[in-house]
């Protein structure tokens, strides 16, 4: 099994994030409509603060559902499908939902360190990032 290339993986992430972003934008617009309908109330500022918080948590929820569901079910997000890659366990078996959850939590650590967790992927032959080390997974390239 050939490791998924670092550049290919770097291309997949913004594609997946764009898909999640569109879903989040639709949800955030819905929340904005709710705010506009309720803005005449005396507590409009409180409502706005609650909607901003809800919008933030909506983004986290959508990201989790997207990445955990796709990787857990078939080992591929739509971007990985497009680019011919799959997430598997180190032994090549299906990743499953538990490892998909750990991998998503690992993404949070990667983003929390401003991407330093991806440096690990450049420095090892399997191209495993911090999130892959945490979950015991790796990304492989699918043969054509």
C-alpha positions as CSV (number, residue, x, y, z in Angstrom):
1,X,0.0,0.0,0.0
2,X,1.4,3.3,-1.1
3,X,1.1,6.2,1.3
4,X,-1.2,9.1,0.3
5,X,1.1,11.9,-0.8
6,X,1.5,15.0,1.3
7,X,0.5,17.4,-1.4
8,X,-2.5,15.3,-2.4
9,X,-3.6,15.3,1.3
10,X,-3.0,19.1,1.5
11,X,-5.4,19.5,-1.5
12,X,-8.1,17.2,0.0
13,X,-8.4,19.2,3.2
14,X,-9.5,22.5,1.7
15,X,-12.0,20.7,-0.5
16,X,-13.5,18.9,2.5
17,X,-13.5,22.2,4.5
18,X,-15.3,24.0,1.7
19,X,-18.0,21.4,1.7
20,X,-18.4,21.7,5.5
21,X,-18.2,25.5,5.1
22,X,-21.1,25.6,2.7
23,X,-23.2,23.5,5.1
24,X,-22.2,25.8,7.9
25,X,-23.0,28.9,5.9
26,X,-26.5,27.7,5.2
27,X,-27.0,27.0,8.9
28,X,-25.5,30.4,9.9
29,X,-27.8,32.1,7.4
30,X,-30.7,30.3,9.0
31,X,-29.6,31.6,12.4
32,X,-29.3,35.1,11.0
33,X,-32.9,34.9,9.7
34,X,-34.0,33.8,13.2
35,X,-32.1,36.8,14.7
36,X,-33.7,39.2,12.2
37,X,-37.2,37.9,13.1
38,X,-36.5,38.4,16.8
39,X,-34.4,41.5,16.8
40,X,-37.3,43.8,17.9
41,X,-37.3,42.2,21.3
42,X,-35.7,44.0,24.2
43,X,-33.2,41.2,24.6
44,X,-32.0,41.3,21.0
45,X,-28.3,41.7,22.0
46,X,-28.6,38.6,24.1
47,X,-30.2,36.8,21.3
48,X,-27.4,37.8,18.9
49,X,-24.8,36.6,21.4
50,X,-26.6,33.2,21.7
51,X,-26.9,32.9,17.9
52,X,-23.1,33.7,17.4
53,X,-22.4,31.0,20.0
54,X,-24.8,28.6,18.3
55,X,-23.2,29.3,14.9
56,X,-19.7,28.5,16.3
57,X,-21.0,25.2,17.8
58,X,-22.9,24.4,14.6
59,X,-19.6,24.6,12.7
60,X,-17.9,22.2,15.2
61,X,-20.8,19.8,15.0
62,X,-21.0,19.8,11.2
63,X,-17.2,19.2,11.0
64,X,-17.4,16.3,13.4
65,X,-20.4,14.7,11.7
66,X,-18.8,15.1,8.3
67,X,-15.4,13.7,9.0
68,X,-16.4,11.0,11.5
69,X,-19.3,9.7,9.4
70,X,-17.4,9.5,6.1
71,X,-14.1,8.1,7.5
72,X,-16.0,5.8,9.8
73,X,-18.3,4.4,7.1
74,X,-16.0,4.1,4.1
75,X,-12.6,5.5,5.0
76,X,-13.0,8.4,2.5
77,X,-14.3,11.9,2.6
78,X,-15.6,13.2,-0.7
79,X,-12.3,14.9,-1.4
80,X,-10.4,11.7,-0.6
81,X,-12.7,9.9,-3.0
82,X,-12.0,12.5,-5.7
83,X,-8.2,12.3,-5.2
84,X,-8.1,8.5,-4.8
85,X,-7.1,8.1,-1.2
86,X,-8.5,6.2,1.8
87,X,-8.0,6.3,5.6
88,X,-7.1,2.8,7.0
89,X,-5.7,1.4,10.2
90,X,-2.0,0.8,10.3
91,X,-2.5,-2.8,9.3
92,X,-4.7,-1.8,6.3
93,X,-8.1,-2.7,7.9
94,X,-11.0,-0.4,7.8
95,X,-10.6,2.6,10.2
96,X,-14.1,2.4,11.8
97,X,-16.0,5.1,13.7
98,X,-13.9,5.0,16.9
99,X,-10.6,5.7,15.0
100,X,-12.5,8.3,12.9
101,X,-13.5,10.1,16.1
102,X,-9.9,10.0,17.5
103,X,-8.6,11.2,14.1
104,X,-11.1,14.2,14.2
105,X,-10.0,15.0,17.7
106,X,-6.4,14.9,16.5
107,X,-7.4,17.4,13.8
108,X,-8.4,19.7,16.6
109,X,-4.9,19.4,18.1
110,X,-3.3,20.0,14.7
111,X,-5.3,23.2,14.2
112,X,-4.8,24.2,17.8
113,X,-1.0,24.1,17.2
114,X,-1.4,26.2,14.0
115,X,-0.6,23.2,11.8
116,X,2.5,21.9,13.5
117,X,1.0,18.5,13.7
118,X,1.3,18.2,9.9
119,X,5.1,18.7,10.1
120,X,5.2,15.1,11.4
121,X,3.6,14.0,8.1
122,X,6.4,15.5,6.1
123,X,9.1,13.8,8.2
124,X,8.0,10.2,8.0
125,X,7.7,7.7,5.1
126,X,4.0,6.8,5.8
127,X,3.1,10.5,5.7
128,X,1.2,10.2,9.0
129,X,0.2,13.4,10.7
130,X,-0.4,13.9,14.4
131,X,-4.1,13.0,13.9
132,X,-3.0,9.7,12.3
133,X,-0.6,8.9,15.1
134,X,-3.4,9.6,17.7
135,X,-5.9,7.4,15.9
136,X,-3.5,4.6,14.7
137,X,-4.4,5.3,11.1
138,X,-2.7,6.2,7.8
139,X,-3.8,7.5,4.4
140,X,-3.2,5.3,1.4
141,X,-3.4,5.9,-2.3
142,X,-5.8,3.7,-4.1
143,X,-4.5,1.9,-7.1
144,X,-6.2,3.0,-10.4
